[in-house]
Amino acid sequence: MAELLLELFSEEIPSRMQARAAEDLKRLVTEGLVAAGLAVGEAHSFATPRRLALAVEDVPAESPAVSEERKGPRVGAPEKAVEGFLKAAGLASLDEAEIVKDEKKGDYYVARTNKPGRPAAEIVSEVIAAVVGRFPWAKSMRWGSGTFQWIRPLKSIVCLIDGRVVPLEVAGLKASNETRGHRFHGNEPFVVSSFEDYAEKLAAHAVVLNAAERTEEIREQAESLAHKAKLELIADEALLAENAGLTEWPVVLMGTFDEEFLDVPAEALITSMKAHQKCFSLRDPKTGKLANKFILVSNLTAPDGGAQIVAGNEKVIRARLSDAKFFWEHDLKRPLDEMASALEGITFHEKLGTQAERVARIKELAFEIAGAVDADPQDARRAAELAKADLVSGMVGEFPELQGLMGRRYAEHAGTKPEIARAIELHYKPKGPTDTVPKEEEGDAVAIAVALADKLDTLVGFWAIDEKPTGSGDPYQLRRSALGVIRIVIENDLRVPLTRAFDLAYGQLKQAVSKKGNLFLFAKVANDQTQDEALRSTWADAEGGTGWDSVMVWSVPTPDVYLKDRKIEIPRETLVGSYTPQPLLGQDLLSFFADRLKVYLKDKGARHDLIDAVFSLGGQDDLALIVKRVAALGAFLQTDDGANLLAGVKRASNILAIEEKKDKTSYAGEPDATLMTEPAERGLYAAIAKVKFDTQAAINVENFAGAMKALAELRAPVDLFFDKVTVNDADPRLRENRLKLLSEIRAATLTVADFSKIAG
């Protein structure tokens, strides 16, 4: 079979878009070929700054002939049905259709069409033209007078099948077998005949086609230079990939900057060199401190060995590091407390106040949470008070990714307690699924308290103003915040009941709202009342209105408010926003956490039905205990006792469901021991009583394995009961009593989980 080679040669493609573009090209072309009837083999895509390339193996010479059969209406059907059939089948008249005999259902028409195979070149030309014409660039541009769009101006196209040029034209460019190499070292045109020939000639013209090879080339050269200088390269995979996307022929060089800049925190220097010049940093392996050297990646081999390139980069680096040094020294002139006071001028959200107001809530919440995580409450409060201060610093203004970390450096410079300084940095963690969480055993208890307070305030606040995530968006990254709380709690095995945490967070929010103006009103809005009526006729209640269906909150400066016959006139412009009462908020937010926990546990290998079985019990808001209970339940169900008991419980539940529906009554309740005539009944009744006591006792001390062991004692009595006892006895009293006994089986297992939610 033949090989397809495609190259789309253009001006420089942004590094961040190359990998995605290469994958999209491979996916769209191969899917298009298969959809057109051309079954192809393995495909490989490549990207460099100036080209996207695709090689597809085992391309057949043509698509196979296709015979299609379309069943039509019965013979003698209405004229409209026949017309519709002819149009759909592409037939001119019924003379072109066949009649199929069917003695049972009656004769009917069939249209049979035979489509011959098409040459591969024809299909490839159509598919590639379509793909290039609708390529999913995040951004694209037009040039000249045409309407065609591409990420950058498209210069040429190579499209070959077995070395022969495919007749293809896109945006006025005709495909050929000619391309170019490196912009400076191999820009003359050359002809290619196959992918192997293409890759070899590109290498000869100073282009490394494979991005992974360019990445490794940069890594090896950089580590070699660092080793010669007796230094260590600071690893940065993202920066490696970015430089590989900026170069077709990477050449690694080393530069130097003035030692005076080493007085600036290393993270600021590293970030500055990375952000502005895409340069790698180096450190002394003996001391672990940053060295006054950097690694740069050039896209050419310079005649002078790179001296001018290095000098140019050193000049730019010097200017950039001077900026960083200025920001650092200028920020040190302002204590963190002074920076924190400037947060009053930064709006966090129009309905949730300023960053300063948010910090006021977080610090009190962190104080309340501290005891649950073995943190010093006063340290937690102080850390939260300073946690957002660096947002107004010059350094974070220049490099937002340094927020938290620079706050820690400013705090350390001022002699702040280490636990508080670390908490300022770590309270943002985890920033993503691969990020670490602050760990209690590493002395980060204060950071844990602040991190939880920060995330809980965010979640409760946005729930209160009804800005929840939707299926199409999560602009405030609330799912990430919830997952952060889950990971911190579970990975540190903390006892932080969510309902209590929501209460605390909501309490801080409501208290902060009530203090914002001279007077705050919580007004009930009746369903049949317009907003204007509500604004003009409300009852002041500074404590809230936690039982209402909805609550409106206004900031009311005292001069604009007057009382007259218990009626208050409120200017419309003072409206702040609407808040959901805490009880409803807590239930909904707990459900949101349950969904996030399911995702987290499923990623860890837990069964979703077991998670549902535990959550269905209600009142499950202790994340660490939920995880332990799910794990114990999963282990139990893998045993013979667990599997057989599950079958027995499901059998009991099914019988109950059928009989309760039929009788339109519930059989919940204590069975009458005097009506138990069979030994198996009495044995099951006694076993249920014992299991209820033992499982609850085990759960009370959080011994979930013990609870499962106690539950296993039900297996034999349940099996014996179904083997020896007829539930639907002719005697209605015995039948009712035995159905109540089945209900007790269900009740006994509900101390552990809702077995009806478990598959199997």
N, C-alpha and C positions, 0 to 999 in steps of 0.2 A: 504493500500500500504506500501511498504518497505521504509527503510531509508538507504541512502548511507553515510558511514563515510570514509574519506580519511585523512591520515596524512603522510606528507613527512618530516622525521626527519633527521636533518643534523647538521654539525658544524655551528657556529654562522653566521647568515645572517646579513649583514650590515643594520643598523637601517633605513637608508634612502630608502632602497629598499623593506622593508617589506610590507607596505600598498599597493603599486602597485602590488607586487607579489601576495598578497592575492586576489586582484580584478581580476588579470589576470587568476589565477587558477580557480576562480568561473566562469568567462566568458568562458574560453576555454573549460572547462569540460562540462558545461551545454549546450553550443552551439554544442559541439561534440555529446552529447547524443541525443539532439533533431534532429540533422542532420541524426543520425543513426536510427531514428524512435522511440526513447524512450522519450516520453513526460514526463518530471519530474516536480515536484513542486518547491517550494521556496528553494533557496540555501543560505547558510551562510558560509563565509570564515573567517579565523583567521590567525594571524601571531604572533609568539614570536621570540626571537633571535634564537631558535633552531628548529623551526617547522613551516610548513604551514599546515593548516587543513581546511577541507571542509566537510560540512554536507548538504546533499540534501534530501529534503522531497519528499514523494509521488512517489517513484520509482516503476513503474509497474513491474510485474514478467517477462514479455517479451514484445517485440515489436509486434505490430499488424501485421497480415498477410496482404500482399499487392498484389493487382491484377493490373497489368499494361496492357495497350492496345496500340499497336503501329500500326498506319496506314501505309500500304505499297503501292506499285505501283498498277496500274490497271492490270487486268488479260490480258495477252498477251503483257505486256510491254517488252522492250528490255532486253536481258539477263544480261547486266551490272547492270541495275537498280534493277533487281531481286536479283542479287548476293549481291549488297550493302545492300539491305533490310534484307536479311537473316543474313548477318554478324552483322549488327547493332542490330538486334533483338535476336541474339544468337540462331538461328534455324539452324538445320542441312540441312533441305530441305523444299520445299514448302508443303510437306505432313503435316508438323507440323503447317502450317498456316491455317487460315480460310478464306473463300471467302464470302464477303459481297455483297449482291445484291443491285444494284443502277440503276434503269431504266433510270434516267436522265443523269448521268455522267459515267455510266458503272461500271461493277463489279470491286472490288479491294480486295487485300489481307489485312488481319489483323493478327498480332501476339499477342496472349494473353498469358501472363505469370503470374503464381501465385507464389509469394514468401512467404513461411511460416514465422511466427514470430520467433524471436531469443531470447534466454534467456537473461535477463538483465545482469547477471554476465559476459556473453561472450562479450556483447557490452561495458560494463563498463571497462573490462580489456583492450580491444582494444583502447578505447578512452583515458583512462588515460595513457597507455603506449605511445601513440602518443603525448599527451600533454606534458608529462614529457620529452620526447625525443626532443621536439622542443620548450621548454619553453623560452619566450622572456626576459631572463635576459639581463640587459645592459652590464654586464660582467659575465663571467663564467670561470670555471677551469676544468682541467682534473686531475686525480690522479691515481696512480697505473699504470698498463699497458693498461688499457682500453681506449676507445675513447669517452665514455659518458662524458657529461659536465653538471655541476650544479654550482650554485653560490659558494658553499662550499661542501666538501665531503658528499655525501648522506649516511646515516647510516642505516636507516630502513624505511619500508613502512607499514602502517596500511591501509587495504582496506576491508571494511565489507559491506555486504548488509543484513540487518536484522540480524546482529550478526554473519553471516557466512562469512568466509574468501573468498574473490574473488581470483580465480587463476590468479595472476598477477606477472610478473617478469620484473624488470627494472634494467639494469646495474648490473646483477648478484644478485640482491636483490629480494627475494620472499616476497610477501605481507603476513602479519600475523595479529594477533589480539593483538600483544604485543608492548608496547612502554615504554618510560622512563620519569621520571619527571625532577626536577631541578638537575643541574649538581652536586651540593653539598648536597642539602637537600632531594633529592628523586631520586637518580640515579639508584636505583634498578629497574629491569623490572617488569611490571604488565600487566595484561590482561584486555582488555576492550570489551564490548559487544554492546554498542550503544553510540550515541553522549552524551546523558545525563550522562551515566556511565563514559564516557571518560572525560568530563569536571569536574565531581565530583572527580574522582581519580587524575586528574592533580592537582586540588586544594589541595587535601590531600598530594600530593607530591611536594608542594611548587611551583606550576606554575599557574599564573593567565592567562588564555587563551586569554581573550578579551583585545585588546590593549586599548580600551576606558576605561575599568575598571582599567587598570594599570595606565593610565594617571590620572584619578580622584583620585586614591589611592595616587599617588605621590603628587598631588595638596593638598589634604586634610592633609597628613602628614606634608608637607612643611609649609602650613599655620598654622597648630597647633604648630609646633616648633617655628615659627616666633612670633606667638601670645604670647607664654610663655616667649619669650625673649623681649617682648614689641617692636617688630620690625614688618616691613611690607615686604612681599615677593614682589619682582619686577617681575611682570607678564611677562612671555615669553612662548607663546603657542608652538612655534617651539622647544624650549628647552625641554618643557614637553613631547612633542611627541617623541623627540629623546631619552630621558631617558627611556620612556616607551618601546622603541625599543631596548634598551640595557639591559633590566632587565626582568626576568620572575617572580621574587619575590622581588618587590621594597621595600627597607628599607631606609628611609630618615634620614639623620644625619646632625648635624650642626658643622661647624668648625670656627676657628678664624684666622685672620691675623693681622700683626702688624699695629698699628694706623698710623705709619709714612707713609704708602703707601697711606693714604687718601689725601696726598698733590697732588697726581696725579689725573688728571681729572677722574671723576667717570666713564665716558663712556669707557675709556681705561681699567680701572680695570674690569668693567663688561664684556667687550669683551674678555679680557685675560682669565678670569675664565671660561667663557662660551666656548671659542674656544679650550682651552687646557684641561680642566678638566670636562667640561659639568656641571659646578656648577651654581647654582642660586645665585643672589645677594640679599642683604637685605638693607633696608633703615629705618631711624628713621622717623616714621610718623609725629612727631612734627616739625622737621626741614626740612624734605624732603631730607636730605643728606644721602649719602651712609654710611652704618655701616660697621665696620670691622669684619663682620661675613659673612659666606656663607653657602649655603645648598648643600649637595652632596647626590647622590642616589646610594646606594649599591645594589648588586644583591644577598645579603645573610644576614641572621641574625647571627651576630658574637657572640661567647660565651662571649666576654668581653664587650658586649653592643656596639661594634663598635669603641672602643677607638683606636685600632691600625689602623683601616681604616681611622678614622679622622686624626690621627697623620700623616699618610702617605700622605693624601691629603693636609694637612697644609704645609708639607715640599715642595711638588711640587708647591702649590700655592705661597708659599714664593719666590721660584725661579722664577716663571713666573711673579709675580708682581715686583720683583727686575728688571727684564728685562724691564718691562713697565716703571718703575721709571727711569731707565737709559735712555731709549729713550726720555722720557719727558724732563729730565734735560739736556740731550745733545742737543735736538732740540731747547730748549730755548736759547742756546748760539748763535743760528743763527737767526737773524731777518728774517721775512717773505720776505723782499725785497731781501735778500741774497739767500734765498731758491728759489725765483722766478727767479733769474739770472741763477740758475743751470738748469732751464728748457731748456736752449739752448742745452743741451746735450741729451735731451730726444726726440726721433722722435715720432710725433703724427701719421703721415702717410708719406710714402716716397714721395708722390706727393703733400702733403699739408704742408710739412715742420715740424718744431719742435714744441714742446709744447709752447716754448717762442714766436715763430712766431704766433701761434694760439692765445695766450693770447693778443698779440699786436692787432690782428684783433678784438677780442671780446671786449676789453676795449673801442675801438673807436665805435664799434657798440652799446655797452651799453650806451655810452655817447649820441649817436644819438636817441636811443629808449627812454631814460629816460623821456623826456618831455611828451611822450604819456602815461606814467604811473605815472605821478606826482612824479617822483623821482628826487633828486638833481643830475644833470648830472656829476658833479665832483666826487660826492660820488660813483656814478655808475661806473665811469671810474676807480676810485681807488679800489673799491671792485673787479672788473674784473681783475685788475692788480695783485691782491693777491689771486684770487680764486683758482688757481691751484698750488700755491706755496707748499702746504703741501704734494704734490705728491713725493717730494724728501726728506721728513722727515723720520726719523727712525721709528716713530710710525706707519705711514701709510705704510711704507715698510713692517712692521710686520703684520699689520692689515689693508689691503686695504679697508675694509668696513667702516673704520673711516675717509676716505678722505672727506674733507669739514668740518666735525665736528672738527677735530683736528686743521684745519686751523683757525676755529673760536676761539678755545681755545688759540692758539698762539697769535692771534690778540687781544683778550681780555686781555691777560697777558701783552701785549705791550701797552695797553691803547688806542687801536684803537676805533674810533666811533662805538657805538653799532649797528647802521644801517649797517655799512660796515662789521663788524664782523659777524652779522647774515646772511648777503648776501653770505659770503664765504661758510657757511654751506648749506643754503637753495637753492643756485643756481642749485644744482643737482636735485632738486625736480621738478615734481613728478618722482620717480624712478620706478613706476609701476602703474597699474590701481587702486590699493587700497591705494596708498600713497596720502598724502595731497599735496596741492600746496601752495606756499607762498601767503598770502592774504594782499591786500592793506590796508584794515581796521585794520590789526594787526601791521601796521608799516613796512611792508616788501616791500615797493615800490622799494627800491634799489635792493633787492633780485630778484624781478620780472624782472627788467631791465636786470640784469646779466643772469638770467635763460633763458630769451628769446634770448639774444645775443648768449649765449653758444649753444643753440639748433639750432638756425637759421644758425650760422656759420657752424655747423656740417652738416646740411642738404644741404645748398648751396655748401659747399665744396665738399661733396661726389657727388652731382649732377654734379658739374663742371668737375669732373674727371671721370664721367660716372660709378660710383660705386653705382648703385641704387639697392634697394631690388628687389628680384625676387620671383617667386612663391614658390621656394624651399628654399630660405634662405634670411636672413637679418643680416649678420655678424656684421654690425656696429649699429644695433638696431635703424635704422632710422625711423621705424614706431613708436617706442616708443618716439623718439624725437619729431616727428610731433604731436603725441597725447598729449605730454607734453605741446607744444605750444598751442594747441587747448584748453586744460583744463585751463591753466593759463589765457588765454585771456577771455574765456567764464565765468569761475567762478569768475573772477574779473570784468567782464563787461567792458573790455578795448576796446579802439578804436585803433587797430593796423592793418591797411590795409596791407595784406601780400605782394602785389606787391612792395610796397614801401620798406618793410622790406627786401625783396629779393634784391632789387636794392642796398640798403645800405650794405648788407652782401657781395654781389658780388663785390661792389666797394672796400670794404676793402680787399677782397681776391686778386683782380687784382692789387691794389696798393701795397700790401705786396709782391706779386710776382715780380712786376716791380722794387722793391728796394732790392731784395735778393742778386743780383750780381751787378757788376759794370754796366752791360748793359743787359737788357732783351729784347728779340725780340718776337713779335707776328707775325707769318708768315702764310699767306694764302697758303693752300695746294690744288692745282687744282685736279679735279677728274682724269685727265689723266696724272698726274705727279707722278713719283715715289718718295719715301721718300728721296732717295739719291739726286734726282734733287731738291727737296724742300730744303734740307739742304744746297745745294750749290748755290741756286739762290733764294733769298728772299728779301723782301723789309722791312726795319726796320720801325716799327710803335709802339712806346713806349706807345701809348694810348690804344692799343687794336685793334679791328677790329670787332666791334659788328655786322656788317652786313654780316659777312662771314658764310658759311655753317659749317665750322669747323676751329678751331684755334689750332695751335701747339705753345707751349711755351718752350723756351730754356733759361737756365742760361748761359750767355756767358761772361766769364772773359775777360776784355779788351785786354790783350796781345794776346789772341788767335783769335782775330777778326781783320780783315782789310777790308777796303772798296776799291773796285776797280770797276769803272764803275757801281756803285750802286749794285754790287754783293757782297755777304758776304759768306765767307767760315766758316762753323760752325763745330767744332769737334763733332763726333757722341756721345762721352761720356758725353757731356754736356746736353744731352736731359733730361728734367725734366718730362714732361708729356703732356697730351692733355686736353684742356679745351673747353667746349661747350660755345658758346656766350650767354650772359645774357638773351637776349629776348627769345630765345628758351628755355633756362633753366627755366626762370620764368613761362612760360606757362605750361611746363611739371611738375614742382614742385607744381604749383597751383592745377593741376589735382590730384596729389598725396595727397595734403591736402584735396581736395574735397572728395576723397575716404575715408580718415581717419575720416573726419567729419561725413560722412554718417554712418560709424561704430559707432562712438561716439553717434550720435543722435538716431540711431536705438536702441542702448542699453538703451537709455533714453525713448524709446517708440515712437519716431517720425517715421512717415511713410517714407519709402525710396523714394516713388514716389514724395512726396512733396519736399524732398530735391533736387531731380533731377529737379523738376519744377522751383525751385528758381535758382539753379546753371545754368540752361540752358539759363538764361537771358544774361549771359556773364558779365564780369567785376565784379563779386561777389567775393571780396577778403577780406571783413570785416567780420570776423567770428561772432562777437557779433550781427551784424545786420542780418546776414544770419539766425542765430538761432531765432531771434525775428520775422523775416519774415516768417519762416517756422511755428513757433508757431501760429502766427496770421492767416496764411493760413489754418492751420489745424482746428482752431476754427471756421473759416468762413465756411468751407466746411461741418461742422457738423450741420449748420443751414439749414432750408428749402431753403432760398434764395441762399445759396452757392451751395447746391446740384443741384437745378434747373438751376442756371446759368451755372454750369459746364456742364450739359446736353445740354443746348442751345449752349454754345461755341463749344462743341465737334461736335454738329450737323452742325454748321456753318463751322467748320474746315473740316469736312468730305466732305461736299458739295463742298467747295472750292478745296480740293485736287482732287476730281473726275473731276470737270470741268476744272481746270488748266491743269491736265494731258491730258484730252481729247482735249482741245484747244491748248495745247502746249504754254501757255502764263501765265503770272502772272497777277492777278487782284488787286495787291496792288496799292494803290493810292487814291487820294481824289475823292469821288463820286460827281456827279453833282446834286446839290440840285434842279435845275430846272426840272430835269427828274423824280423827286419823285412825283408820282401821287396819292399814297395812304397815308392816315393820319398815318398809322402804320410805313411807311417808314420815314416820316418826324419826327415822334416822336422818333424813334430809332436814327436817325441822330443827333437830338438835344441832346438826352440822352448821346450818345457816346462822343460828344464834352464836355459836362459838366463832365462826369465821368473821361475823360482823364485829364482834368484840376484839378479836385478835388483829384484824386488818386496821381497825381504827386506832388501836393502841400502837401499832407499828407506825402508822402514818403520823400520829401525834409526835413521835420522836424522829420523824423523817427517815425511818428505816423502810424504804420502799422495797428493797429486796425481801425483807421480812414480811411485808404486806403481801407480796406475790406468793411467798411460801405458804402463808396462811390461807390465801385464796385457793391454792392448789388442793387444799383438803376438801374442797367442794366437789372435785372431779368425780370421785368414786360414788358419793351419795347421789349426785345428779344422774350419773349413768345408771345406777341401780333403780332410781325412781322411774325413769322412762322405760326401763326394762320390765319392771314389775307392776307398775300402777297405770290404770286407765284414767286419764284426766277427765274426759267427758263421760263420767259415770251416769247411769240412768237415774240415780238418786240426785236431784237438783242440789241438795245440801252438800253432798260429797263433792259434786262437780264444782260448786262455788268455792268450797274450802280448798280444793286442789289448785284451782286457778289462783287463789290468793297465795298459795305456796309457791307457785311459779313466779308470781309477782315479787315474792320475797327473795327468790334467786336473783332476779334483776336488781333488787334493792341492795343485796349484799355485794354485788360486783360494782355497783355505782360508787361505793366508797373508794374504789381504785380508778375506774374509768368507765366510760359509757361503751359497753361492748357492742352495742348496736352500730356504732360508727366504724367498727373494725372490719376490714375485708377478710373474707375467708370463711 
